Amino acid sequence: MNLDPFIAAVHELTRLSSDAILPHFGRPGVNVEQKADATPVTLADREAERVMREWIERQFPTHGIVGEEHGTVRPDAEFVWVLDPIDGTKSFITAVPLFTTLIGLLHQGRPVLGVIHQPVLKQLMIGDGRQTTLNGTPVRIRPARDLSTTTLLTSDPLLPGRHQDPQGFDALCRRVRLVRTFGDGYGYLLLASGWADLMMDPIMNAWDLLPLIPCLEGAGARITDWQGRPNRIGFGEASAVACAPEIHDEVIRILNPAGNPPA
């Protein structure tokens, strides 16, 4: 499949979303609302997704769109765009430039193109499952063979205890060298570009996960759910454990000490 037209499209989408987001970043008094799931949302989230959706509708009117803020249209289309305008809104509203815009493209339900964009730092990661680039330069994960030398990232250290086995996560944190919460999409960018060794989230939505898969696999990472199974490609809740293939099985064993992962 020739992805060049879609790669050109994501450059335009990241420009549009950046123009919608940056005027609101780091501004005192930014209006923050609480959604039904108690997560925050801002005008920047909604405006960035709106301009991306409108552009996709004009350029690719038969394509589907799944977005965090404005819902789903044509989810069974051959091509479906998955949009998370601000992944890491909690960082955004506290003026921390570690939020990202996530853009994914599915072909017949399979992620074929992924984008992680940090507009403040001007970092653009694009992956197609075979190669991943950061600002046009190919990147790879770094080798990791001993957990005692690794850096682990997660978006929120409280969430594993709420959604997965807390003992397993605590045990893993004791095994690694360094634990940091440079999380959300930016944590996966750091992993794919060789600055961390493990990135994991115990619960995610489709727009959090699907754009990441081509970026991580293109950089040589292995990504599964928390129990080590292939991620379910769909629009429901999921989880993610991403790292070098050499340590993945050991990480999964530590995370699931009961040895009987849930269905």
C-alpha positions, 0 to 999 in steps of 0.5 A, a space after each residue: 500500500 502506498 501511504 505517501 498521500 496519507 503521510 502528506 495528510 498527517 503533516 497538514 493535520 498536525 499543522 492544523 491541530 497545532 494552530 488550534 492548540 498553541 494559542 491556549 497553552 500556558 495561558 493562565 485561566 484556561 477553561 477546564 471542564 470535567 467530562 462524564 468520566 471525570 477527565 478534563 477537557 478544554 476548548 483546545 481539545 475540542 477545537 483541534 479535533 474539529 479542524 482535523 475532522 473538517 479537513 478529513 471530511 473534505 479530503 477523504 469523504 468516504 473515510 471513517 473518523 473516531 475521535 475522543 471529543 466529537 464521536 464516531 462516523 463511518 467506523 466500518 469504512 475501509 479507511 478510518 482515522 483515529 484522533 486524540 487532539 490532546 493526549 495528556 490534557 492534565 499536562 496541558 492544563 498545568 503548562 507541561 509540554 509533554 502532551 501530544 496529538 495522536 493521529 492514527 489511520 486504520 485500513 480494514 481495521 488494522 493500524 497502518 499509520 501512526 503519528 505522535 506530535 508534540 507541538 511545543 517541542 516541535 517533535 513529529 513521530 510517524 510510524 508505519 509498522 516497518 519504520 518510524 521517524 522523528 522529525 524525518 530521521 529514523 529512530 529505534 528503541 534501545 537494547 534492553 536485556 537486564 531490567 536493573 538497567 532500565 527506565 520505566 515510564 507510566 502515565 499515572 502510578 496510581 492507575 495500575 492499582 485500580 485497574 490491574 494487579 498492584 503487587 505486580 506493578 510494585 514488583 516491577 518498579 522495584 526491579 528497574 533502575 528508574 521510574 518516571 511519569 513522563 507519560 501519555 503519548 509522549 512516553 511512547 515517543 520517548 520509548 520509540 526514540 531510545 530514551 526509555 525502555 518500558 512504557 505502560 498504561 493499565 487502561 486506555 481508549 482506542 484513540 490513546 492506543 491505536 495511533 501508537 502501534 505503528 510507531 512502536 512496531 516500526 521502531 522495533 518495540 513489542 506492544 501487547 496488553 497488560 497480560 501479554 496478549 495481542 492488543 484487541 484492534 477495536 474501539 473499546 477499552 484496552 491496556 498497553 505494555 511496550 518495551 524491547 522484545 528481549 525483556 517483554 516476557 519477563 515484564 509480563 510475568 512480573 506484572 501478573 504474579 497470579 499467573 492467571 491473566 483475566 480474560 
